[in-house]
Amino acid sequence: MKKSVFAVCVLLAAGGLSAETIKMKTGELISGSILSQTEYTLNLATSYGNITLNQREIEQILPDKHRIILQGGSQLVGVILDLDEFNLKLQTDDGTVVNVDMPQIISIEVYDYDQGEKAQQQFVQQNIEQQQAAQAAQEAAQQTGSAPTVQAAGGLTFDSDINQVFGAQNATVVNGTVVTPAATVSQTAPRLLSDEEAFIKGVKTGEISQQDYAAAAKEELAAKKNTPQKQTPKISYKEKDFNKYFAVEAGAMPLDLKIGGVVKLGDIATLDLGDQTVDAGGTSAVISSKFMWRIKESNLWIGPMLAFANISNNDYSAILSPEQTLSASSSGNILTLGAAVNYYLNPASRFSFYLTANASYEMLTLNYRGNITTTSSSGTPQEIPFRDALTSNGFSGAVGAGVETWVDDVMLGLEARQVFAPRSGELKESASSNTVIQAKLSWKF
């Protein structure tokens, strides 16, 4: 078996692979050996004679294809790239390069592009006749001195589909190597379709012709291409599907804190600032969270909220009198507990806008420390260190607006609020209104 297959391969390498099939733009397929070609013509030797083709009428030169019958009855069809005594390398129609061991091969057949010898013979004969007629017309024109007329090449139109369909199962290829199926040698011959298989493929039963099988295969492939692919359905969230809401927010709030009046300087003394104020504010980072429930099936959500803001470190100084100067630094925090409400204006939209408000109790603590420098009449400065804390507790409220959008199963959003919080004690001169802007991550469930 090895010797016979190898002999076939040698013949293919020596002669069969040198044959060419020319596909014309009109659909004709002509097989032969290329004798010579120029930019304008191609001379081809066929089994029925030599012809000259116009390069402008040629669509492409088709590569030789072969059918490889394997042990177990499976097959491969494609272009042979290389072969030796032990291995055959084949490129299939989809571009896959397959290595086949020679012991797996039973036979090798040459793919026939033509529909029949008579059709090709007729085309070649017509082409030769046309060339002879053109040559005769040219000779006559030379004798009469008139310009020769050119007759267009004609011929029988063959089937332009060059796919060969065989009644055998395609070979299984894993990582570019053929996997031989478990089957006996008696299964190598192509089998006829059963009545059930023929009914499924939509072809006639009994002796199924290659054309019928090819037509059925093409229809099946076209049906698969035209079948719309299943798309993953987009998740659509509806407001009525949820009744709980949790959000985590983070942002910034500029603070305008001013210390004024009588300030306690630790246990040492007090300092009366009079009409002066000391700026102890700054931009604070704010984090907060909300947990809400939806009121029945409305767009109104309500629940508790918790917020924490830090008061950044601030350094400041003031001239208390010609003899006294104040240098200090401060930092602190604000803790807020309360209830919040959200009202959604368009909950079904891609970007959902809402109005928000909250009422809460705010606890502010400001820690300050520093030195008071006193210059005596003798000119010697004296520093008095101090450390203490200020508190300002009271009710606050806020109103604002926000926007949210779904990203997978969570929501991303942005919220802006105006917070109203009157201060008390030494901080009563501070601004009673501040703006909070926060980014948020939220869930509805």
Secondary structure, DSSP 8 states (H G I E B T S, - for coil): -HHHHHHHHHHHHHTGGG-EEEEETTS-EEEEEEEEE-SSEEEEEETTEEEEEEGGGEEEEE---EEEEETTS-EEEEEEEEE-SSEEEEEETTS-EEEEEGGGEEEEEE---SS-HHHHHHHHHHHHHHHHHHHHHHHHHHHHT---------------------SS-B-EEETTEEE--S--GGG-S-----HHHHHHHT--SSS--HHHHHHHHHHHHHHHHHS-----------GGG--EEEEEEEEEEEE--EEEEEEEETTTEEEEEEEEEEE--EEEEEEEEEEEEE-TTSSEEEEEEEEEEEEEEEEEEEEEETTEEEEEEEEEEEEEEEEEEEEES-TTSSEEEEEEEEEEEEEEEEEEEEEEEEE-TTS-EEEEEEEEEEEEEEEEEEEEEEEEEEETTEEEEEEEEEEE----GGGTTS-SEEEEEEEEEEEE-
